Amino acid sequence: MTDLLLVARDRGLYNAITDNGAGGLSSSVGEMAEDPGGAELDLSKAPLKYAGLAPWEILLSEAQERMTIAVPPDKLDAFMALADRYQVEATALGTFDDSGAFTVRWEDRV
């Protein structure tokens, strides 16, 4: 993962990065959404460490070895190709926006 992140950084493929420590996606995405002013997250797209987690558990699950990375839409394909090259699992879970809200979904349910 470190090699991927260094190459992606040098190629300008992401704007921000943080780990999913205490608070999981709720804190990492929530913190990163402060600058643009909002975010929309689809938890049904998140790879799970444990089967059968409820959506709220996915949102709050601590996973220090996982990172949240803000990749601009026009650079997402290049980032995903690079992740594949370095054999690092990467998943697009949502978008940052200026909505003033942190909207969390599970498939089509808010």
C-alpha positions, 0 to 999 in steps of 0.5 A: 500500500505504501508504494501505491500511495507514494506513486499516486501522490507523485502523479497527483492522483489524490487530494487528501488521505487519512486512516480509518482509525477510531470511528472508522469511515464516520470519522475519516470521511466526516473529517475530510468532508469539512473542506468541500462542505459535504459527502455522500457515502454508500456503505453497501460498496464497502469491502467488509472485514467481517460478514454480516455487519449492519450498516451502522457497524460498517460506518463506525468500524475501526480499521486502522489498516484502511485509508480514506483517499479523496480522488478527483473523479477525473483521476479515479480510473488512473488511481484504480488501475494503479491500485490494481497494479500494486495489488491493493484493494481499492473501492469508490464508496462515494463523493465529496460535495458542497451539500452541507450534509454527510449523507450515508446510504445503504444501497437506496436507503438513507 
